[in-house]
Amino acid sequence: MAILWLVFAVLQELLTGRVWFWVLPGLMPPIMFAVAPALLMIAAALLKRFRISVLALAVVSFTITVPSSGINFAALLPRDAPAAEGHPVRVVQMNTDYWGQLREGTLSDPRDKESMLKYLRALDADVYLLQEHMTRVGELALPVTDLSDVGRVFPEYRAFTAGTLLTLTRLPVMDHRVVNPDTSSTLALPPPPYELMVNVKVGDRVLSTYNVHMPIQIIIEQNWFTRDFYKEIERRHVIRHEEFEALTEDVVANPNPLIVAGDFNTSPAMGDIRGLLDVTRDAARYSGRLYPATWRVGGQLPMLWRNDWYLIRNDITVDKFRSLDPEGNSDHLVQAVDLVIAK
């Protein structure tokens, strides 16, 4: 068993994010890459023979798959002090679960849009990065085009939309654009674009905010025993790879302090995001949570996956990172982060 798990661990790190069908093993909770070696270590302690061999295999397999485990080892260490001087800014990220609407489908919950808007307003953010600003009609996810509810609850904010992405800000706006306007995606669930960049003025600095909602890898309502199910996985793998590549290139070329946050539909066990992680810093390292999972809130499934990420780069530090209960307004935790932009 220890040898089999080691082989699986090696294949995981070699294939994740590179081979389309490996998304299926990647669907399991990332913490399993820590739990399985731990169980092997316990078993090794009970063995009379091969104890050292099993223990060594367990340690090696865990070491190999640390990036896939989702464990935030920084939570065990004293945190760095935030910048003493700078421009403070609060940026909140939330998946709004079909804009607080009751919908049919797998893993759906009752929602109330007015409750959601009241909840968001109370967070008092300078910038809101919101996903799933959409309504579902059959197999289609249609972007919401009526912004009257936003204008009523957030009268002093400017709203920027692109597909199902919605960015709200009360800060001066310099410019905004879609990151990958030439996407090859023709997906209907969700439709493109998948990244919206809005530049805002914070003090005398420009802060780039990237609002992200990557396409899901699989449509779980589909029949898993059909060829079309797997062809769709392969199709989405190609699109996701293209989107991650375009986003990473844009981030690398951007000299401004920046935030990349949203629902990536990507757990630490999925290698699609590794390139982006290599050029940014994970703000959740300051969350104080050893396992910063964000999904699923509200039952039906345990909260064992991290689909939401909050990444930073260039002259920006985290003062306070809060993972908040959405209070029935989403099936994802809300990421509310107080940041300091260097002067």
N, C-alpha and C positions, 0 to 999 in steps of 0.2 A: 504493500500500500504506500509506503514512504517513497519507494522508487517511482511508482505511478504518479504520485503527486508532484515529485520533482520534475518529471517529464512534462506534466501539464504546466507547471510553473514556467519552465523554459519556453514552451510553446506560446504561453500567454504573452511573455515579454517580446518574443520574436514576431508574433502575428497580429497582436492587437493594434488596430488602427491601420494596418497594412493590407490585410486580407479580409474581404467583405464578409465571409461567413463566420469569422471569429467574433462577430458582434453577439452571436448567440451565447457562447460561454461568458462573454462580457456582461451579459444581463444579470448575472448573479450578484448579490450584494458584495461590494468590494471587501468588506470586513472579513469575508470568508478566506481571503488570502492571508489573514492573520489567525483566524480561528482554526483552520485545518492544520497548520504547523503546530499550533499550541496543543491540539488534541494528539498529534503524533508525539509531541514531547511527553505528554502525560502517559501515553501508551508505552513509550520507551522506558519510563521509570518503573513500569510494572513488568517489563520483560526480564527474563533471566539470560537470554541469549540475544545477541545483536543489539544490545541496548545502546552502545556507543554509535553504531552505524545508523540506527534509526534516528537518534538524537541529532547526529551530524546532518543527515539528509533533511530533517525538519528545519534546522537552522539555515541551511543553504537555501532551501526553497523559500523560506520567509524572506531572506535577504534579497533574493532575486526579484521577488514580487512586492517589495515595499512600495514602489511607485503605484502599484495597482490597489493597494490595501486601503487607501484613503485615510490613513492614520496621520494626524497632525502632531508630530513629535514636538513642535514648538510650544504646544500647550503645557509641556512638562518643564519648560525652561523659563527663567525670568525674562520678561519682555523688554525690548529696547524702549527707552524713553522716547516719546514723540518729540517732534521738533519744538523747541522752546518758542521760536518765533515763526510766524507765517500767517497765511490767510486761511481761516477756518471755513469749511464747507461741509454740508451734510448731503449725502447722495444715497437714495433709497432704491433698491431693486426689488421688484415683485412680479411674479407670474399671476395675472389677474383671473386665471381660470375662465376663459371665454367672457371676460369683462363682466364677471359677477352674474352670469345668466344661467338659469336652469336649462340643462341640456340633456339629451339622451346619449347613451353610450357607455362603454366600459369605464369603471372607476370614476363615476360622476357623483356629485353631491349637490344638495340644494344650495342655491346662492341668492344673495340679495344685493343688487347693484348699489342701492343707496347706502346700505351698511358698509360696503366696500369703500365707497367714496368718502364716507365719514371717517373710516379707519385710516385711510391714506392721508387725509387732511390733518388728522391729529398727529401724524409723524413729523410734520413741520419741516419737510426737507427743502433744500434749495433746488435740488434736481431729483426727479423721479424717472427711473428707467423701468418701464412697464411693458410686459409682454402679454400676448393673447388678447389684444384689443380687437376682438373678432367675435363673430357668432357662427355657430355651426348649423348648416342646412344640409342634411343628408351626409354625403361624403365630402362636402365642401366646407372650408373655413373662410368665411367672408369678412374682410376688414370692416370695422365699424367706421362709418364716414360722418356720422352725426356727433359733433363735439359740443353740443349745447349743454350736456350734463357736466362736462369738464369745465366749461366756462362759468357755469353756475356755482360750482364748488370751489374752483380755483381761479377766481376772477383776475388776480394779479399775475398769473402765470401765462407764459406762452406755450402753446402746444405744437409739437412737430410729430407728424405721423409718416410712416413708410410701411405699407402693407399692414401687418398686424402689430407693428411696433409703435409705441407711444412714449415720447419723451416730454416731460413737463419741466419748466424751469422759471424761476422768478429772477434769475440773473441775466445781465445783458448778454445777448446772443450775437456772436460774431458771424458764424455761418453754419451750414448744416448740409449733409449729403449722405447718400447711400454708399456704402463701402464697395459693394460689388454690383454695379448697375448692369453689367454684362453677364450676369449669372445664366447658366444653361438650364436652371431649374424650371420645370413646368409643373411642379407639384401643386396639388390643390389643398393638401393638409400637412403643414401650412403652406400658403403661397409665399413666394419671395416678395420683397427682399428680406434678408435675415440679419442685417447689421445696419444700424442707423447711427451716424456720427454727428454730434452737435457740439460745436465749440462755444464755450461760455467764458465770460470775463469774471475772474475771481481776483479782486484787488487789481494789481497791475499785471497779472499773469493770465494766460489763456489756458483753460482746462478743457481737454478733449474728452467727451463722454461717448462711449460706444455702447449702444443698446443692442443686445444680441438675443436672438431666439433661433437656435439651430433646428433644422428638421429632425423629427424623430426617425430612428433607424428602421422601425417595424410598425406596421399597423396591426395591433394585437387583436382587433376584431376579425381580421382575415383568417381564412382556413390555413392552418400551419401545414397541412398535408397536401398542398397544391404547389405546382411549379411557379405559379404567379406570385405566391408569397415570397419565395426566395429570389425571384427576379426583381421584385420590388426592393428587397434588402440590398441587392447588388446595385440597383439604380440609385438608391439613396446614399449608399456608401460613396459613390462617385461624386454626387452633388455635395455631400458634407466635406469631402476632401478638398474640393474646389473652394468652398466657402471658408474653411479654416485656413487654407493657404492664402487666400486674398486678404482675410482679416489679419493674419500674422504679418504679411508684407506691409500692410498699411500701418500697423502698430509700430513696426521697426522703423519705418520712414518718418514717423511723427516725433518731432523734438519736444512737443509740449508735455507737461504733466498730463497723465491720462488715466482713465478708468475704463475697463472692459468688463461689463457685468450683464448678467441675464441668465435665462434658462437655456443652457447649452444642450440639454438632453444627452448629456455625456457624463458618465461617472468616472472616477479615477481609474477604473479598470478598462476604460476604453481609450486607446492610444491616439485617437484623432486629435486630442487637445494637447498632446505633449509638446509639439512645436511652439504653440502659443505660450505654454507654461515656461518654456525655456527662455523666453524674452520678456517675461513679466514677473511680478511678485504676487504671490497669493495673499490677499488681505486677510483671509480666514485664518492664517497662522496666528493672528492676534485676537481670535475669537475666544480663546481660552477653552475651546472644545477639543477633546482628543480625537473625536470622530465627528467632523462637522457635516453630517448628513442634512439634506434639505427636503427630501421627499420620501415617503408620502405622508402628509399631515391629514388627519381626520379618519383614520381607520382604514379598513379593507385590506391594506398592506401595512407592515411595520415601516417606520422611518429608517431605512437602511441604505438609501442611495443619496449621493450628492449629485444633483443635476444642475444646481445653480452655482455659478462661480462669480467671484468678485476679484478682478486682477488689476494691479496698478503698475505704473512705470514712470520714471523721470520726475525727480524733485517733489515727490508726494509721499506722505507718511500717514499711518493710521493712528488716530487719537483714541477712538473707541469703536469696536466692532460688536454689533448686536445682531443675534439671530432671533427673530421675533416670531411668536405665535401669530398666525394671520387671523385668529379669532373667527374662524369659520368663513373667511373671505377668500381662501385659496387652499390648494392642496400642497403648496410649497411653503417653507419657511420664508420669511421676509428678511432681507439683508439690509440693515440700516447702519450706515458707517459715517462716523465723523472723521473728517480728514483735515490735514494741514498741508497747504501748498506753500512751498518754500518761496520766500520773497526774492 
